[in-house]
Amino acid sequence: MSGTALMNRCLMALSRAGASVFRNNTGQGWAGKSFGLTAGQVYRAHGGERVILDARPLKAGLTTGSSDIIGFLTVEVTPEMVGAKVAVFLAPEVKDGTGRPTKDQLNFLDHVRRGGGIADVVRSEADAVALVEDAAKDIRGRACQ
């Protein structure tokens, strides 16, 4: 299964498990003034090309190392916990096959966990669902102590 297919399957599985999730694409593009070229102009364009003047890099996504999927798991706060609902940040990093997370990705996952969020590497839909279900049980267990 391709990485994109696995990502989509994990997104659907997490949604079915009750999480609100979003694909977090990261990358860099270029921004600036642009103008169109037509065939035969200075750059020997074939039509449809764009040239960017005064180009500057534009980074997209949360941050370097941020997870492939971000979202939250709504946890109902029981009467013993004041009767409110809270959203717990969710950040699974999807890896297929033998793919390994980068140092930046491991740092992001650790930062989310230290902040009380749910974060880990997942390699299948079952891993993704287990991450959410185990975290929900753990959160409820800690809250009732």
Secondary structure, DSSP 4 states (H G I P E B T S, - for coil): --HHHHHHHHHHHHHHTTEEEEE---EEEEEEEEEE--TTSTT---SS-EEEEEEEEEEESSSTT--SEEEEEEEEPPGGGTT-EEEEEEEEEE--TT----HHHHHHHHHHHHTT-EEEEE-SHHHHHHHHHHHHHHHHHHHT-
